């Protein structure tokens, strides 16, 4: 901060990041400066509160449901950049495979009834490549449409996964998945959502993968 005396009053310069600065000139009307500062603070607070409210609104209305035919058009329009597409299957292709296989259950992540994400739960023989547990489900083909990323949908969906499984797959005792060694953001998201890394790995189409496990406690039946 630098302060200099001038003919009509005092000039104060506040140096900010990247060489920018704010120059305030105090003359015979200090209330003018005070009014500007107050207005700026109010505007900033309003913008911050609006952003937080929009984020909470999005998170509170994210849910996971089984695929319905009316979801198809939206899922087929999903876009992922190449650096993400290398780690997962696109809903357009994965959905078609799932609809032809009774062991694949397509699940859609919706926000205010709009599809924003997709994954598959699988209970076929291939699950033994991930787990020795006979009552396991494989979580695969997880994706969030690129334009809907950054709104908390992935986190919300993962946190709902255990309850969804307990309700629709009451015999399941664990969910397993494989995440590429180089896909660090996804691995961290899974761990934060309760998945456990027991140190097991397997080879995938794009290299080594960590196998993560989410234990599922069976619901107790009422006496």
C-alpha positions, -999 to 999 in steps of 0.1 A, spaced: 0 0 0 13 35 -8 -1 68 5 7 102 -10 -5 137 -2 -20 157 -30 -33 192 -35 -69 184 -26 -65 156 -2 -48 122 1 -44 95 -25 -40 58 -14 -30 30 -38 -37 -6 -29 -16 -31 -49 -34 -63 -58 -25 -96 -75 -10 -96 -110 1 -59 -107 -34 -45 -106 -42 -18 -81 -70 2 -66 -66 39 -64 -87 57 -38 -87 95 -36 -99 110 -4 -109 146 -8 -136 167 8 -162 140 2 -151 108 20 -187 96 21 -184 89 -16 -156 64 -12 -174 48 18 -206 44 -3 -186 27 -31 -170 3 -7 -203 -7 10 -220 -13 -24 -191 -35 -35 -193 -56 -4 -231 -61 -7 -228 -71 -43 -201 -96 -36 -221 -111 -7 -251 -114 -29 -231 -131 -57 -215 -156 -32 -249 -165 -16 -265 -170 -50 -236 -193 -60 -239 -214 -28 -277 -217 -31 -274 -229 -67 -249 -255 -57 -270 -267 -28 -301 -269 -50 -282 -290 -76 -269 -314 -50 -302 -319 -31 -320 -329 -64 -295 -354 -77 -307 -390 -75 -300 -424 -91 -327 -444 -107 -330 -473 -131 -329 -465 -168 -361 -457 -185 -367 -455 -223 -373 -417 -221 -337 -413 -209 -323 -427 -241 -320 -396 -263 -303 -376 -235 -278 -404 -228 -269 -408 -265 -260 -371 -266 -235 -373 -238 -201 -359 -245 -167 -366 -228 -133 -352 -238 -107 -377 -249 -88 -376 -217 -119 -388 -198 -132 -411 -225 -101 -433 -223 -111 -444 -188 -148 -453 -193 -174 -464 -218 -198 -439 -234 -235 -444 -224 -246 -447 -260 -225 -479 -264 -228 -492 -229 -266 -489 -228 -270 -510 -259 -248 -537 -244 -267 -536 -211 -301 -539 -227 -290 -571 -244 -276 -587 -212 -298 -596 -182 -268 -593 -159 -263 -556 -166 -285 -531 -149 -282 -496 -164 -287 -468 -139 -291 -431 -147 -281 -401 -125 -307 -374 -128 -309 -338 -116 -343 -322 -116 -354 -351 -139 -326 -344 -164 -301 -372 -171 -266 -360 -161 -248 -393 -155 -248 -430 -161 -234 -463 -148 -240 -500 -148 -243 -526 -120 -233 -560 -131 -239 -594 -115 -226 -619 -141 -197 -643 -141 -171 -616 -149 -175 -602 -114 -151 -630 -102 -124 -611 -120 -128 -584 -94 -140 -604 -63 -142 -639 -49 -174 -629 -32 -204 -646 -47 -228 -618 -36 -209 -590 -52 -219 -564 -79 -195 -547 -103 -198 -509 -107 -188 -499 -142 -191 -474 -171 -195 -445 -147 -196 -411 -164 -210 -376 -159 -219 -356 -190 -192 -330 -196 -215 -300 -194 -229 -312 -161 -195 -318 -144 -185 -297 -114 -219 -296 -98 -216 -324 -73 -235 -350 -92 -208 -376 -91 -203 -373 -54 -241 -373 -47 -245 -404 -68 -217 -423 -51 -230 -414 -17 -265 -428 -27 -250 -460 -41 -251 -481 -9 -287 -473 -1 -298 -479 -37 -281 -513 -37 -295 -523 -3 -330 -515 -16 -328 -531 -51 -302 -558 -45 -308 -570 -10 -285 -600 -13 -255 -580 -24 -228 -577 2 -202 -556 -17 -198 -534 -47 -164 -537 -66 -149 -516 -93 -117 -512 -112 -101 -477 -117 -71 -470 -139 -39 -463 -121 -36 -430 -139 -72 -419 -131 -63 -403 -98 -93 -379 -95 -117 -408 -99 -99 -430 -74 -100 -402 -48 -137 -397 -54 -144 -434 -49 -123 -435 -17 -141 -404 -3 -174 -421 -10 -165 -451 12 -147 -475 -12 -118 -493 2 -84 -501 -15 -72 -535 -3 -42 -534 -26 -55 -557 -53 -50 -548 -90 -59 -562 -124 -49 -554 -160 -75 -533 -180 -76 -522 -216 -55 -491 -208 -32 -505 -182 -31 -515 -146 -62 -509 -125 -69 -506 -87 -97 -528 -75 -118 -509 -49 -145 -524 -26 -176 -509 -10 -190 -532 17 -228 -534 18 -244 -542 51 -276 -562 47 -307 -545 60 -320 -561 92 -355 -575 88 -381 -565 114 -390 -593 139 
